[in-house]
Amino acid sequence: MKKIIFIGFLILSIPGGYAQDKSGLLEEKLVSTGFENIRVTNIDSNYYISFENNIYRWNVRALSTALDTIAAYSPHNASIELVQLSFDIPQIITQVDAISWIRFRSDTIKNNTIDTSLSVSYKTKSSWTLLKKQKPEKRNIARFDLVFYPQFYLSNLTYEKVYEIQFNIAPAIEVSFWKGMLLTAQVIFPIYNDCKVYGEGDNKIRPGFLVLTQNFLLPGPVFGTVSLGNFNYDRYGVDFKLNYPFKNPKWYIGMNAGVTGYSVFTDTGWEIGYLNTLTFSASAGYFLPRFNLRFEASAGRYVQGDYGGRFDLSRMFGETTIGLYASFTTLDNIESGQPNAGFHLTIPFPPGKRFKRRGFRVDLPNYFDWEYNGATELYYGRYYETRPNVNRTEHYFNPLYIKNELLKNRHYK
């Protein structure tokens, strides 16, 4: 008996066996936290981990929680390489030593010290190569969310009323059946509508987004999305997006192209037209990390066949984004163009932490996105969206923004 105990002690003392125990413990702790698509592997004291956040509203809070858990249950000499996923596709990687992160969170080192050992970037390739063949713990496949989206529209087109308002509740079923895929099925329930500019059909219960989306990652990295289905702005069809962040993550470029037709719900039923409208755009942006300030310029062809450009200036205050925009579009058969300007905002929806997903979850959207149209013309300069949760939070994956917020929120729990 004593020999068996001694042999067991020797096995546990072997670094490889000890590390294997730590890997299993890390998986268990990350699962209990509520994260999904978890993979853990290690080579000596280097720990490679991936996770997907579908429980915390803010990616920064999710990343802090994951790092706290990993640092607490891994050897203090461990080097952590943490890949954050979206639909099981790598987005960013955070690299830091476990002891440095513990000291940072406990206020025993200063920000400028952790700044040199904490790295956030798009360079996920080498770590993801070690992780991607591993079967993930707590996969997010076939887990349904019923999300109640609010819709709010405001217009000031007549002298009779200062504002005309429309408010809807639009619940949507969202589910993924394979890597990178998302199926969205939405129904719109009108609550209040005195805004005639959007049409009489807006007074009826009608379908909203009915979309199959496939996300993918190309070498570069290049982040891409293909969407097929019924969009907003009375459009249906196919849409294709690419976004390329440069090695210097302050800069990025993107492109978007789609072929759509009209899709309108009337008294006689659901009417759809031919796929005969080509839209496209190209964009370039710059992120100023000192102020979490983003500049973006874009140009292209819009839904009504008008050509033009747009400039956006956005400031990120933690989870809230506020910005201004200006645009100008023109048609071939008119002499004067259509200028426009306004502001937009993205604000967080409570709560900050959601219920863990079992097989089905009822939820609110993470963020509410709204844009004010300053001109009286709603016909030109319009582009459809492909999902109800498309908003400016996509820029919350920018590594410079993530690192800024980690350093600012060292006590965030």
PyMOL commands that set and color helices and strands:
alter all, ss='L'
color gray80, all
select helices_A, chain A and resi 2-13+15-33+59-72+98-105+111-117+125-131+196-198+200-203+392-397+399-408
alter helices_A, ss='H'
color red, helices_A
select strands_A, chain A and resi 36-43+46-52+79-86+89-97+119-121+144-155+164-175+181-193+206-218+222-230+235-245+251-266+269-272+277-288+293-301+307-317+320-330+338-348+360-363+367-373
alter strands_A, ss='S'
color yellow, strands_A
deselect
rebuild
show_as cartoon
